Amino acid sequence: MKTGPQDSEGLKARDARSRSFPIILSAPSGGGKTTIARRLLAERDDLGYSVSCTTRSPRPGEKDGRDYHFLSRDDFQAHVKAGDFAEWAEVHGDLYGTLDSEVRGVLRGRKHAILDIDVQGARQLRVRFPDAVTVFVLPPSAEVLVERLRNRKTESPQQLAARLNSALQELRAVEEYEYVVVNDDLDNAVRQVGSIIDAEVVSRERVSGLRQQAEELAAELQKSINNHREKT
């Protein structure tokens, strides 16, 4: 039976909620991963944001609990000791981490958990959540990346140099990611990441459906074999 556009959209939404998974967005500082994540969250109802923790000070416009959970170093270390983090790392002198409970809370709500985290964090989180989808966001050029960081005006020249060096190291990890998106146009980058999510939903539902079908066929075959044995 064929479905109309509204029916297809409804099925798609239900499928997305039935098999939720984490989506990891990584990029060098200034690559645009956070902006892409926020756009997707505003445009889709099948996504939830996993708010990370950090010991750095809030930047202008940032709010505790929305952009980050801003913690003291002692509080952060207490979470580390308790094993609460799905991933954590020290970056440029500050600590960043993702609480396991944050990710699982989003997934329990039958939404995909979108996270914008660095390469170190992505490696750790894939161990805890092996079904995570990984997307690396590339800036269109080194010149654009440097300009974006300079325009933020949040780092000293020394801090900027450190971030550029980290960006170089992160770019070398691109092969670890399943998907790569070039953020040369924000609208297009958002569409591409959205298409990746949709493709993963369809793929996982298809595999799940085929496995169930195979299990049902196996059960029927076993029943037939048992019946044949009883007759012989």
Residue pairs with C-beta under 8 A, 6 or more apart in sequence:
3 11
12 198
12 201
13 45
13 46
15 201
15 202
15 205
16 46
16 112
16 197
16 201
17 46
17 110
17 111
18 110
18 205
19 201
19 204
19 205
19 208
20 106
20 107
20 109
20 110
20 111
20 112
20 113
21 107
21 112
21 113
21 129
21 131
21 132
21 133
21 200
21 204
22 50
22 103
22 107
22 112
22 113
22 114
22 115
22 125
22 129
22 131
22 132
22 133
23 47
23 112
23 113
23 114
23 115
23 132
23 133
23 135
23 193
23 197
24 115
24 117
24 122
24 125
24 126
24 132
24 133
24 134
24 135
25 33
25 36
25 37
25 114
25 115
25 116
25 117
25 135
25 137
25 193
26 33
26 116
26 117
26 118
26 119
26 121
26 122
26 134
26 135
26 136
26 137
26 170
26 177
27 33
27 116
27 136
27 137
27 138
27 139
27 170
27 183
28 139
28 145
28 163
28 166
28 167
28 170
28 171
29 149
29 163
29 166
29 167
30 139
30 145
30 146
30 148
30 149
30 152
30 163
30 167
31 137
31 138
31 139
31 145
31 167
31 183
32 137
32 139
32 148
32 183
32 186
32 189
33 116
33 137
34 116
35 186
36 116
36 137
36 183
36 186
36 189
36 190
36 193
37 49
37 114
37 115
37 116
39 186
39 190
40 47
40 114
40 190
40 193
40 194
40 197
41 47
41 48
41 49
41 114
43 190
43 194
44 194
44 197
46 111
46 112
46 197
47 111
47 112
47 113
47 114
47 197
48 106
48 109
48 111
48 112
48 113
48 114
49 106
49 113
49 114
49 115
50 98
50 99
50 102
50 103
50 106
50 113
50 114
50 115
51 65
51 66
51 67
51 68
51 69
51 102
52 68
52 69
52 96
52 97
52 98
52 102
52 115
52 117
53 68
53 69
53 70
53 71
53 76
53 79
53 85
53 88
53 95
53 96
53 97
53 98
53 99
54 68
54 69
54 70
54 71
54 76
54 94
54 95
54 96
54 97
55 70
55 71
55 72
55 73
55 76
55 94
55 95
55 96
56 70
56 94
56 96
57 70
58 64
58 67
58 68
58 70
59 154
62 68
64 70
69 99
71 79
73 95
76 88
76 95
76 97
77 95
79 85
79 88
79 97
79 99
80 88
80 97
84 99
84 100
84 101
85 97
85 98
85 99
85 100
86 98
86 99
86 100
86 103
86 124
86 125
86 128
86 129
87 97
87 98
87 117
87 120
87 121
87 122
87 123
87 124
87 125
87 128
88 95
88 96
88 97
88 98
88 121
88 124
89 95
89 96
89 97
89 118
89 120
89 121
89 124
90 96
91 118
91 120
91 166
92 159
92 162
92 163
92 166
96 117
96 118
96 121
97 121
98 115
98 117
98 121
98 125
100 128
102 113
103 113
103 115
103 125
103 129
106 112
106 113
107 113
112 197
115 121
115 125
117 125
118 166
118 170
119 169
119 170
119 173
119 176
122 134
122 176
122 177
123 176
125 132
126 132
126 134
133 178
133 179
133 196
133 197
133 200
134 176
134 177
134 178
134 179
135 177
135 178
135 179
135 180
135 181
135 193
135 196
136 173
136 174
136 177
136 179
136 180
136 181
137 180
137 181
137 182
137 183
137 189
137 193
138 171
138 174
138 180
138 181
138 182
138 183
139 145
139 148
139 182
139 183
140 182
140 183
140 184
145 164
145 167
146 164
149 155
149 160
149 163
149 164
150 160
155 163
174 180
179 196
181 189
181 192
181 193
181 196
182 189
183 189
